[in-house]
Amino acid sequence: MPKTEDSIPTEKTTLPPAQPSKAHVGLPTARLTSISISSPHDVKPVLNTEPVKAEPLTQERLETYWKQLLESCKGDEELYGLINDKVIELKDENLFNIQVPNLYYDTLLQPYQLRILDFLRKASGVEMLQYRVVVAFEKTERKAYLPSEKFEEMASRNPSMLSLRKLFPDIDF
């Protein structure tokens, strides 16, 4: 009997299903490309990444840089008007205060923050320099309105008023 293709016994082999390795479960598959980023002839010099040791920032140096900032921004009248008469105070090596009369100045200075800090950081060499807006309240002299307040005011200027009060205890101030 001739053998037909249907009657030829074939050996079936079944492989177990491929399981992903545990290291790659849930990670996107990497795709390799044949594009080279740079040729071996394009060697770029390595930049010095060591931090530059700058002189410690002092109040005098900060004020000098602040005056230079004022000179550089004379063309921008709005910024010059905002920072012209402000007092600056160095708090630590990376932070200084700008004293303003009210908190509204903080919102006015926000658009210029990068410009101010960029100039001062480059001039001083302190890359982490920051500023904080501080409201400087002016001390107002309170007037004496009540009779007891008026007497205390007079007694502070002239201590003999206290001895006069002892002579006349019936007078109530």
C-alpha positions as CSV (number, residue, x, y, z in Angstrom):
1,M,0.0,0.0,0.0
2,P,1.4,3.2,-1.0
3,K,1.8,5.8,1.7
4,T,0.1,9.0,1.3
5,E,1.0,12.2,2.9
6,D,-2.0,11.8,5.2
7,S,-0.8,8.6,6.5
8,I,2.8,9.6,7.2
9,P,3.3,9.7,10.9
10,T,4.7,13.1,12.0
11,E,6.2,13.9,15.2
12,K,4.7,16.9,17.0
13,T,6.8,18.8,19.4
14,T,5.2,21.5,21.6
15,L,7.3,24.1,23.3
16,P,6.2,25.6,26.6
17,P,4.8,29.1,26.2
18,A,7.5,31.8,26.5
19,Q,7.4,33.5,29.8
20,P,8.8,37.0,30.2
21,S,11.8,37.2,32.6
22,K,11.1,38.7,35.9
23,A,13.5,41.6,35.3
24,H,11.5,42.9,32.4
25,V,7.9,42.4,33.6
26,G,6.0,45.7,33.2
27,L,8.9,47.6,31.6
28,P,8.7,48.9,28.1
29,T,10.7,46.9,25.6
30,A,13.9,48.6,24.4
31,R,14.2,49.2,20.7
32,L,17.6,49.3,19.2
33,T,18.4,51.7,16.4
34,S,21.4,51.9,14.1
35,I,21.7,55.6,14.3
36,S,24.9,56.9,15.8
37,I,24.8,59.9,18.0
38,S,28.3,61.0,17.2
39,S,31.1,59.7,15.2
40,P,34.4,58.8,16.9
41,H,36.0,61.8,15.3
42,D,33.6,64.3,16.9
43,V,35.2,64.5,20.3
44,K,33.9,67.2,22.5
45,P,36.0,68.7,25.3
46,V,34.7,67.9,28.8
47,L,33.7,71.0,30.7
48,N,35.0,71.6,34.2
49,T,32.1,70.6,36.4
50,E,33.8,71.5,39.7
51,P,32.0,74.3,41.6
52,V,33.8,77.6,41.4
53,K,35.0,78.8,44.8
54,A,33.6,82.3,45.1
55,E,34.5,84.8,47.8
56,P,32.0,84.8,50.6
57,L,29.3,87.4,50.0
58,T,29.4,90.3,52.4
59,Q,27.0,93.2,53.0
60,E,29.4,95.6,51.3
61,R,29.8,93.5,48.2
62,L,26.1,92.9,48.0
63,E,25.5,96.7,48.1
64,T,28.1,97.2,45.4
65,Y,26.4,94.7,43.2
66,W,23.0,96.2,44.0
67,K,24.3,99.6,42.8
68,Q,25.6,98.0,39.6
69,L,22.2,96.4,39.1
70,L,20.6,99.9,39.5
71,E,23.0,101.3,36.9
72,S,22.2,98.5,34.4
73,C,18.4,98.9,34.7
74,K,18.2,102.6,34.3
75,G,16.6,102.1,30.9
76,D,13.8,100.1,32.4
77,E,12.0,102.8,34.4
78,E,9.5,100.4,36.1
79,L,12.2,98.1,37.6
80,Y,14.4,101.1,38.4
81,G,11.6,102.7,40.3
82,L,10.8,99.5,42.2
83,I,14.3,98.9,43.5
84,N,15.9,102.3,43.6
85,D,15.3,103.3,47.2
86,K,15.0,99.8,48.7
87,V,17.2,98.7,51.6
88,I,18.9,95.4,51.2
89,E,20.2,93.3,54.1
90,L,22.4,90.2,53.8
91,K,21.0,87.4,56.1
92,D,23.3,84.5,55.2
93,E,25.6,83.6,52.4
94,N,22.7,82.7,50.0
95,L,19.9,84.9,51.2
96,F,19.3,88.6,51.4
97,N,16.2,90.7,52.3
98,I,14.7,93.5,50.3
99,Q,12.8,95.9,52.6
100,V,9.7,97.3,51.1
101,P,6.9,99.5,52.6
102,N,4.1,97.0,51.9
103,L,3.5,93.5,50.5
104,Y,2.2,94.8,47.2
105,Y,5.8,95.3,46.2
106,D,6.3,91.6,46.3
107,T,3.8,91.1,43.4
108,L,5.4,94.0,41.5
109,L,8.9,92.4,41.8
110,Q,7.8,88.9,40.7
111,P,8.1,89.5,37.0
112,Y,11.7,90.8,37.5
113,Q,12.8,88.1,40.0
114,L,14.9,86.2,37.4
115,R,16.5,89.3,36.0
116,I,17.5,90.6,39.5
117,L,18.8,87.2,40.7
118,D,20.6,86.4,37.4
119,F,22.5,89.7,37.5
120,L,23.4,89.3,41.2
121,R,24.3,85.6,40.9
122,K,26.7,86.4,38.0
123,A,28.2,89.4,39.7
124,S,28.7,87.7,43.1
125,G,29.5,84.2,41.9
126,V,27.0,82.8,44.3
127,E,24.7,80.5,42.3
128,M,22.3,79.7,45.0
129,L,21.6,83.4,45.9
130,Q,17.9,84.1,46.7
131,Y,16.0,87.1,48.1
132,R,13.1,87.5,50.4
133,V,10.7,90.5,50.4
134,V,10.3,91.9,54.0
135,V,7.8,94.6,54.9
136,A,9.6,97.3,56.9
137,F,7.0,99.1,59.1
138,E,7.8,102.6,59.9
139,K,7.4,103.4,63.6
140,T,4.7,105.9,64.0
141,E,4.6,108.1,67.0
142,R,1.3,107.6,68.9
143,K,-0.2,110.7,70.2
144,A,-1.6,110.9,73.7
145,Y,-5.3,111.4,73.8
146,L,-6.5,110.3,77.2
147,P,-5.7,112.4,80.3
148,S,-3.7,109.5,81.8
149,E,-1.7,109.1,78.6
150,K,-1.0,112.8,78.5
151,F,0.2,112.7,82.1
152,E,2.5,109.7,81.4
153,E,3.9,111.6,78.4
154,M,4.6,114.7,80.5
155,A,6.1,112.6,83.3
156,S,8.5,110.9,80.9
157,R,9.7,114.3,79.8
158,N,9.7,115.8,83.3
159,P,10.1,113.4,86.2
160,S,9.2,116.1,88.7
161,M,5.5,115.7,87.6
162,L,5.4,112.5,89.6
163,S,6.3,114.3,92.8
164,L,3.6,116.9,92.0
165,R,1.1,114.1,91.7
166,K,2.1,112.8,95.1
167,L,1.4,116.3,96.6
168,F,-2.1,116.4,95.1
169,P,-3.5,112.8,95.4
170,D,-7.1,114.0,94.8
171,I,-6.4,114.9,91.2
172,D,-7.2,111.9,89.0
173,F,-5.4,111.6,85.7
